[in-house]
Amino acid sequence: MLALHCRLSWIQAQAQPDRDTGSNRARLAVGSCYIYIRAGQEDRSRVSSIDRSHLMAMAAAARDDQEEKPAETTMDGTVDFSGKPAVRRKTGGWRACPFILGNECCERLAYYGMSSNLVNYMVSELHQGNAAAAANVNNWSGTCYVMPLVGAFLADAYLGRFRTIAAFMALYIAGLALLTASAAVPGLKPPGSCAGCEPSRGQNAAFFSALYLIAVGTGGIKPCVSSFGADQFDDADPGELRSKGSFFNWFYMSINVGALVASSVLVWVQTNVGWGWGFGIPAAAMAVAVLSFLLGSRLYRYQKPGGSPLRRMGEVVVLALQKSHLPLPADYLHETPPGADGIRKLAHTEQLRWLDRAAVVTLENPRRLCTVTQVEETKAMIRLLPVWASGIVMAAVYSQMSTMFVLQGNTLDPRMGSRFSIPAASLSIFDTISVIFWAILYDRLIVPVARRFTGHPRGFTQLQRMGIGLVISVFSMIAAGVLEVARLRAAASHGMLDSKDFLPVSIFWQVPQYFIVGAAEVFVFVGQIDFFYDQAPDAMRSLGAALSLTSAALGNYLSTLLVVIVTAVSTRNGGIGWIPDNLNKGHLDYFFWLLAALSVLNFVVYLWIAKWYKYKVYKTAEPSSQIDTASTG
């Protein structure tokens, strides 16, 4: 019986007894794959007659043919719209990216168009206090970043990324339509800012139902879009692999182009035209996002779902615990040949070795085991968790732009000249400008310069990039705290502690804190997107993207928790508190100092995590000719 696996590049012949039949088996290792020739008694003469020189010639011819003709189809297992192996020159790459980037730009315009000014809507239309409105926005934002776990699971296990995105987009549009109705349709629309007018229970229910329907929709989409875009580039092709790194920068820039329009035009519409139009335009933008995404269907490359990632990891943990009594051998761990099951093999690592027992073959039950790759997939996901946790404090800092920065800005002078004024929520436009500026500067200047000193193809490793961003985030809170001290002094010196008028401090003094947050985003958040996609196993990349997003969720929840704790402690014994409805009598600066201190502590812990972390390594050949390929980080 002759079994041929993969391509030919070189041949190594050896004979050994076949454990199953007792017959001789000649293994001809051909490149990273094998020709197995099993012969019984009656076939040995046929095996011995094989002309080894002829096979060598076949291998050389195959190698030359591969060098002359690049692969027509992708090597990462992607398929086209019809389910056939994806042809490189007809699918994926930059030709497919405009549809994905256009979708992301419009979707983010819709998201930020309704979220940037949400805290002001809750205060002015729903009559909530500052602390309650900030907590509600943080809780909603947190849900938006928890739901990616659901979307990622469905995408990796059952639906695939394309179908998951399409399904959750439908929920997203439904939520935006209901939100628009809740702000424009009589009966659903709250009474507004009239004194003593409170929204009814039904009006609150319609608003929050719409809000959390949007959270489900955007949460299901977010982990899949970045991964789906990265799927358009084949890791096995050096040129496409380089393009993948640039894609993440362009992806984050498309997010911020949408945010730029939202924080300027849409916030102005909401403030000066009305909330019905202000929420209706994001709904229309989302419809454009759906159209853009579907138009590229026949150009995309699709990764097939690989089964439940939780089940794969669960099997490893359960078997490792069941075999906890076994010793840990250096060798004799079970693995399938490269290419045998269509999954790239991961090299064995020394961390978390107790999980290796899941791949140890036992005589009493030789079939109850996992492969080394399955074990290493589980290790890879566990190793991501400390890095994931280190992003929570940064996410809490980022969340201040939609809560405390806006509340602080509401007290400052928004006028620019005699006719024009800028709403506090529109100041986030400077964060967006900062992101676009730093993304271009990072890609075009910082990386080439850093590459000369570090020799690293990315300039910095992914962990180094995120660490730089964590340091930058500290200064954003320092800038916000310094401005708050100056604002409180201005209120006291001008006798305006009880006044609701704008203080004689320009709102544009907030620009530095927004600009610094934008710089931190480019280093931390873009680095996270790249890192979690790159370091997650092939079959769990949506889950990896979801992890990077859930750190943002916990950042919002952390911010809410800090507000609750600070309010409870600072109002004890009748105190007015750090964050009262009248900020002129509070101490919002203390809250910013607290976040700055937590950011410093977080960075110290991150240094230890980065030193401990080991990048995953792919095994590209058998041990006899093994080449281990580490991630470039």
Secondary structure, 3 states (H helix, E strand, C coil): CEEECCCCCCEEEEEEECCCCCCEEEEEEECCEEEEEEECHHHHHHHHCCCHHHHHHHHHHHHHHHHHCCCCECCCCCECCCCCECECCCCCHHHCHHHHHHHHHHHHHHHHHHHCCHHHHHHHCCCCCHHHHHHHHHHHHHHHHHCHHHHHHHHHHHHCHHHHHHHHHHHHHHHHHHHHHHHHCCCCCCCCCCCCCCCCHHHHHHHHHHHHHHHHHHHHHHHHHHHHHHCCCCCCCHHHHHHHHHHHHHHHHHHHHHHHHHHHHHHHHHHHCCHHHHHHHHHHHHHHHHHHHHHCHHHCCECCCCCCHHHHHHHHHHHHHHCCCCCCCCCCECCCCCCCCCCCEECCCCCCHHHHHHHECCCCCCCCCCCHHHHHHHHHHHHHHHHHHHCHHHHHHHHHHHCHHHHHHCCEECEECCCEECCHHHHHHHHHHHHHHHHHHHHHHHHHHHHHHHCCCCCCCHHHHHHHHHHHHHHHHHHHHHHHHHHHHHHHHCCCCCCCCCEEEEHHHHHHHHHHHHHHHHHHHHHHHHHHHHHCCHHHHHHHHHHHHHHHHHHHHHHHHHHHHHHHHHCHHHCCCCCCCCHHHCCHHHHHHHHHHHHHHHHHHHHHHHHHCCCCEEECCCHHHCCEEECCC
